[in-house]
Amino acid sequence: MNVALALLLSALAGLSTGIGSCLGIVFKKPGNRFMALTLGFSAGVMILVAFVELLQSGIETVGFAPALISFFGGLLVMFAADASIPHDYMAEHNLPEMKHRNINLIRTGLFVALGIAIHNFPEGLAVFAGSLHNIRIGIAIAIAIALHNIPEGIAVSVPVYAATRSRRKAFWWSFLSGMFEPLGALIAALFLMPFLNEVVLGYILAAVAGIMVFISIDELVPTSRACGHEHLSIVGFVGGMMIMALSLWIMGV
């Protein structure tokens, strides 16, 4: 098991919030067509990997019922986290009405950064566990998560920059929220590696599948469709599934 590479992939996925931060500072936000297509694509990749590879591997390892219990456990954990500490990708949409209220803007950026940081913990686990199972699967998950981290970086940087006019503060707040992703992977490595075997990994993969499905249906698909180009969202979603399926077939996973 290449633990170092798994941690590196998680770090790279988390670093993509910095890309979003730069886009938010320089361009305010990328085009809606681009966002609809890429977020839909990311959701398609994650849904297909979750059901075809991760959950299936869990079922083959620990059995149908235990794997499904673990899968729904992952869903419930993400639901609890989202219900207790929600975060909003599209916080920057309210900027025209809030430009004269710097305190509110800073608070918006802080809360979004905190929410994203906490949500990034299980995402780091997803990349880490997927990479331990199969490095190619880990790469695919890391790319999908990286794509959806870009709007998270925008959501943090835009309100902070509008309030402080400091590119440095806007970038670092966004960057630090993304770094909770490799931190989640590192904590998983420290606590799980001593006990990790095929059975434990099977349970983890099934739970990660639930986490990825929740992220897709709660964040990626709604945000993609909210960009105002529903057909592009669907094209991206189906395209992500098709490309991921083709890559799995070519790799013989």
N, C-alpha and C positions, 0 to 999 in steps of 0.2 A: 504494500500500500504506500503510495507516494503522498505522505502527509504534507510535505513542504509544498508540492505543486498544488494540492487542494487548497491550502491556505493562500497561496499566491493568486489563484483564480478568484477566490472570495475577495481578496484585497482589490484586484482589478475591477471586479463588479462594483464594489463600493466606491472606488475612485471615480466612476462615471457620474456621480453627483457633482463632481467638480466640473465636468463638461457642461452639465446643465446650468451650473452656477455661472460659468463664462458666457453661455448663451443668454442667460437672464440679464446679465450686466450689460453685454454689448448689444444684443438684438432684442432684448425684452422677452421674446419667446420665439421659437421656431414656428414655421407656418403650420396652420391647422391641418392641411393635407398631409404634411410630413408626420405630424403627431398621430393623426388618425391611423395612418398606414403602419407606422412602426410599433405603436402600442398594440394594435390589433395583431400584428405579426408576433410580437412578444407573447401575447396571450395564447395564440395558436401553438407556438412552440411549447410553452409550459403545460398546457392542457394535454397535448399529445404525449409528451414525455412522462407526465404524471400517471396517465392511465395505461399507456402501452409499455412503459419500461419500469418505472419505480414501483407502482402498486402491483404490477404483475410479478416483479421480482420478490416483493414482500409475500405475495400469495404463495409463490413457489417455495419460499424458504420456511415460512412459519405456518402456512395454512390459510384457507380462505377466511374463516371467521376472525381469527386473531389479527390478520392483516387489515381487514375491514374495520375492526374496532380501532386499530392504530390509525388508520386513515381518517376516520371521523373524529378521533381524538385530536389529530393535527388541525382539522377544520375548526373544532371547538376552541382550541387554544388561540388560534388566530382571531376567531370571532370575539373571544373575551378580551384580547388585547386591543382589537379595533374598537370595541364598544367602550372600553374604559379610557383609552387614549387615542381618539381618532386623529387623522391628519388629512389635510386637503391639498391635493395636487394643484388645484386651480386657485389657490389663494390670491395669486397675482391678478385675477380677474377683477377684484374689488378696488384696485389701486386708484382709478379715476375719482372715486368717491372718498378716498382716504388720504390723499396726498398732503392735506393740511393737518393731519393728525399723526405726528411722528411716533408718539407713544404707542398708539394702536398698531402702527405698522411694525414697530420693533417687537411688540407682543405677538403679533401674527407670525413674524419670522421665527421667534423663539419657540412658540408652541408647535409650529410646523416642524422645526428642526428636532424638537424633543420627540414628537410623534414618529417622525421618520426614523430617528435613531433607534427607538424601541422596536419598531416594525422591522428594522434591518437585522436584528438579532436572528430571528428564524430564517431570514433569507440567507444569511451567512451559513447557517446550518444546512440549508438546502444545497448550496454549492458544494460545501464540504462533503456531505454524505453522498451526493451524486458523483463527485470526483473519486471518492474511495470505491464506489461500486464499479464505475467505469469512467476513465478519464475523458473519453469523448462525450459521454453524457454530462459530465461536470462542465466541460467547455460550453456545451449547448445551453445548459442552465445559466451559466455565468453570463453568456451573451444576452440571453433573454432578460435576465435581471438587470444587466447593465443598461439595456434599452429603456427599461421602465424606471431606472434611477435618474435618467436625464430630466424628466419633468419634475421629479422630487427636488433636484438641485435648483431648478428654476423657481419652484414654490418657496424655497428658503431664501434665495439670494435677492429676488426682486423686491419684496417688502423691506428687507434690511437695507438694500442699496438706496431705495426711495427715501427712507427715513434718515439715513446717516450720510449718504453720498460718498460712502467709503467702499471702494471696490475690495479692499483688503478684508474688511469685516464681513461683507457679503459672501466673499469666496470662502473664508475660513469657517464661518458658521455652517455653510453647506458642506464643505469638505469634512468637517468633524462629524456631522450627522452620518455621512457615508462610511466613515471609518468604524462605526459600530457594526458594520457587516463583517469585516474580517475579525473583529473582536468576538463576535458571536461564534465564528468558525474556530477561533483559537480556544475559547472556553469549551466548546464542544470537544475539541481535540484533547484538551487537558483532562476533562472529566470522563470522556467516553473511551479514549484509547486503551486505558488499562483493562476495560471490560469488553472491548469490542471483539466480537466473533461473528460468524455468519448469521446466527439467529438474531443477535442484537441489531446487526446492520439491517436485517430484513424488517424488523419492527420500525427502525428509524426511516428506512426508505418509504414504507407505507405512510408513516406520519408526514414525511416531507411531501409526498404526493398530495396529501390533504392540504398542507400549507400552500403549495403551489396553485392548487385549484381555487382556494379561497382568494389568493392574491389576484388571480385572473378574473374571477367573476365579481369581486368586490371593488377592484381598483382599475385593472387594465381595460377590460371591456367597457365599463361605463365611461371612463375617461376618454377612451378612443372615440366612442360614439358622441360624446359631448363636444367633440371638436367640430361637429357640424357636417361631417362627410361620412354618413352611415355606410354608403356603399364601399368607400375606401376602407373603412373599418372592417367590413366583412371580407373584402379582398385580402387585406393584411392578415386577418385571422386564418382564413382558409389557406393562404399562401404559406404562413408559418407552419401550419400542420403538415402541408404537403412537402415542404422542403425538409422538415424534421423527419418525416416518415421516409423520404427518399434517402436522407443521410444515414438513418438507422439501417435501412435495407442495404445500402452500399457498404457500410461498415460491418454488416453482418452481426449487429448487436442483438 
